[in-house]
Amino acid sequence: MSDAPAAKPATGPEPAQAPVKRRGTAQQKLLAFASLIVLVIGFSLASPNFFQVSNIMAILQATSVNGVLAVGVTLIIITGGIDLSIGTLMTFCAVITGVVLTWAGAPLILGVLTAVATGGLVGLLSGTFVAKMKIPPFIATLGMMLVLKGMSLIVTGTRPIYFNDTPGFTQISQGSLVGEVIPAFPLPNGVLILFLVAAATAWILSRTVLGRYTFALGSNEEAVRLSGVNTDAWKMAIYALAGAICGIAGLLIASRLNSAQPALGLGYELEAIAAVVIGGTSLAGGRGTVLGTLIGALIMAVLTNGLRVLSVAPEWQTVVTGAIIILAVYGDQLRRGRAST
């Protein structure tokens, strides 16, 4: 009889697959960045009005809201979930901020904290539905989307709330701290906030326990649970963090419009999710980066702005956006198919 030790049974993927996944994510980011450059060059050649400072700043300003939403939903998609309520949650946070600042006359800082706290609490509630009640994320967040849409209309009586009597509110998104230092580069504060939120979220994903469990839940939630980790608590924390980020998006859009529009919000979730997938985050979970999401958000903003500059009819802009979403999801399926072979 041979003294050689028995071969260990296979318990999971080989360690070599991790670098393969990282290479796949890096390739997708590179492809997305190349697509962004091609779009910018193409629209610049098609119209001299596209590559002007004012238009570039308008693109960045538009990216700030969708980009923040996309960063938030990136966390949830990495866990293998989905959140269809982020658009209406953004609106609801803007509405509650309007109630606190204009109806109650609270100071600006309290309104800012209220928006973030409201988003975090609603996100925690959605996470509870998913983690504790075991409702599929699609259904749980679809229901929350409708609830928040109705609540925004009920609280406001279907009328917008204006922030004309709140000094400094419009500066949250439309002001430019960078422009005060470098007048030739009037970067809007909304874009600066987007970069700060993205940097903080990227740090959380790469340097904290919450980030490690975010990827672990998306890769193999059952294995994480069997190892003794309270997966429900971590999932709820992830949804709460994503909700708080949506609260920041609510601040940005309210500041940009100088009002809380209760009927706004639907449709934002689709563009945010499309930006996440274009940036290389897998809808199956377990893989994704904030940088890729930012590139995806810029692609969506450049595409929308470029079509508008070229005077493409709004209905055709919607058609193109829908086609991009389908292609992005199909591309994600192809990447997953190659990764599994």
Residue pairs with C-beta under 8 A, 6 or more apart in sequence:
12 220
12 223
17 339
20 339
21 286
21 287
21 339
24 280
24 287
24 335
24 338
24 339
25 280
25 287
25 288
25 289
25 292
28 279
28 280
28 292
28 335
29 279
29 280
29 289
29 291
29 292
29 295
32 278
32 279
32 280
32 292
32 295
32 296
32 299
33 295
35 278
35 299
36 295
36 298
36 299
36 302
39 299
39 302
39 303
39 306
40 50
40 51
40 302
42 306
43 50
43 51
43 302
43 305
43 306
43 309
43 310
44 50
44 51
46 306
46 310
47 306
47 309
47 310
49 55
49 309
50 305
50 306
50 309
55 305
55 309
57 186
57 187
57 188
58 305
59 298
59 301
59 302
59 305
60 187
60 188
60 191
60 301
61 173
61 174
61 188
61 190
61 191
61 256
62 301
62 304
62 305
63 191
63 194
63 297
63 298
63 300
63 301
64 173
64 188
64 190
64 191
64 193
64 194
64 252
64 256
65 90
65 190
65 249
65 252
65 253
65 256
65 268
66 268
66 271
66 272
66 275
66 297
66 300
66 301
67 194
67 198
67 275
67 293
67 294
67 297
67 298
67 301
68 193
68 194
68 197
68 245
68 246
68 248
68 249
68 252
69 86
69 87
69 90
69 245
69 246
69 249
69 268
69 269
69 272
70 271
70 272
70 273
70 275
70 276
70 279
70 293
70 294
70 296
70 297
71 194
71 197
71 198
71 201
71 245
71 290
71 293
71 294
72 83
72 86
72 201
72 241
72 242
72 243
72 244
72 245
72 246
72 249
72 272
73 82
73 83
73 86
73 242
73 269
73 272
73 273
73 276
74 201
74 276
74 279
74 281
74 288
74 290
74 293
75 201
75 205
75 214
75 238
75 241
75 242
75 245
76 82
76 83
76 137
76 238
76 239
76 242
77 218
77 273
77 276
77 277
77 281
77 282
77 283
77 285
77 288
78 205
78 214
78 215
78 218
78 281
78 285
78 286
78 287
78 288
79 214
79 217
79 218
79 221
79 235
79 238
79 285
80 217
80 218
80 221
80 284
80 285
80 286
81 130
81 137
81 235
81 239
81 285
82 137
82 138
82 141
82 273
82 283
83 126
83 137
83 141
83 239
83 242
83 269
84 138
84 141
84 142
84 144
84 145
84 269
85 122
85 126
85 141
85 142
85 144
85 145
85 148
85 269
86 242
86 246
86 249
86 268
86 269
86 272
87 145
87 265
87 266
87 267
87 268
87 269
87 272
88 144
88 145
88 146
88 148
88 149
88 152
88 265
88 266
89 119
89 122
89 123
89 144
89 145
89 148
89 243
89 246
89 247
89 250
89 265
90 119
90 246
90 247
90 249
90 250
90 253
90 265
90 268
91 148
91 149
91 152
91 250
91 253
91 260
91 261
91 262
91 264
91 265
92 118
92 122
92 148
92 151
92 152
92 250
92 265
93 115
93 116
93 118
93 119
93 122
93 246
93 247
93 249
93 250
93 251
94 115
94 250
94 251
94 253
94 254
94 260
94 261
94 264
95 152
95 155
95 156
95 161
95 260
95 262
96 114
96 115
96 118
96 155
97 111
97 112
97 114
97 115
97 118
97 250
97 251
97 254
97 260
98 156
98 161
98 162
98 163
98 254
98 259
98 260
99 155
99 161
100 106
100 110
100 111
100 114
101 108
101 110
101 111
101 163
101 166
101 169
102 161
102 162
102 163
102 165
102 166
103 161
106 114
108 166
108 167
108 168
108 169
111 166
111 169
112 172
112 251
115 247
115 248
115 250
115 251
116 244
116 247
116 248
116 251
117 244
117 247
118 247
118 250
119 243
119 244
119 245
119 246
119 247
119 248
119 250
120 240
120 241
120 243
120 244
120 247
121 240
121 243
122 144
122 148
122 243
123 239
123 240
123 241
123 242
123 243
123 244
123 246
124 236
124 239
124 240
124 243
125 144
126 140
126 141
126 144
126 239
126 243
127 235
127 236
127 237
127 238
127 239
127 240
128 236
129 135
129 140
129 143
129 144
130 136
130 137
130 140
130 235
130 239
131 231
131 232
131 233
131 235
131 236
131 239
132 232
132 236
133 140
145 266
145 269
148 265
149 265
149 266
152 262
152 263
152 265
153 262
153 263
155 262
156 260
156 262
158 262
158 263
159 262
160 259
160 260
160 261
160 262
161 259
161 260
161 262
162 258
162 259
163 169
163 170
163 254
163 255
163 258
163 259
163 260
164 258
169 254
169 255
169 258
170 255
170 256
170 258
171 189
171 255
172 189
172 190
172 193
172 251
172 252
172 255
173 188
173 189
173 190
173 193
173 251
173 252
173 253
173 255
173 256
174 188
174 189
174 190
174 255
174 256
175 188
175 189
176 186
176 187
176 188
176 189
177 189
177 192
178 185
178 186
178 187
178 192
179 185
179 186
179 187
190 252
190 255
190 256
193 248
193 252
194 252
194 294
197 245
197 248
198 290
198 291
198 293
198 294
201 245
201 290
202 289
202 290
202 291
204 210
204 211
204 241
205 211
205 214
205 215
205 289
205 290
210 234
210 237
210 238
210 241
213 224
213 229
213 231
213 234
213 238
214 234
214 238
215 286
215 287
216 223
216 224
216 229
217 224
217 231
217 234
217 235
217 238
217 285
218 282
218 284
218 285
218 286
218 287
219 285
219 286
220 286
221 231
224 231
225 231
253 264
254 260
270 321
270 325
271 300
271 321
272 297
273 325
274 296
274 300
274 321
274 324
274 325
274 328
275 293
275 296
275 297
275 299
275 300
276 288
276 293
276 296
277 283
277 296
277 325
277 328
277 329
277 331
277 332
278 292
278 295
278 296
278 299
278 300
278 324
278 328
279 288
279 289
279 291
279 292
279 293
279 294
279 295
279 296
279 297
280 287
280 288
280 289
280 292
280 296
281 287
281 288
281 289
281 292
281 293
282 288
282 332
282 335
282 336
283 329
283 332
284 332
284 336
296 328
300 321
300 324
303 320
303 321
303 324
304 317
304 321
307 316
307 317
307 320
308 317
312 320
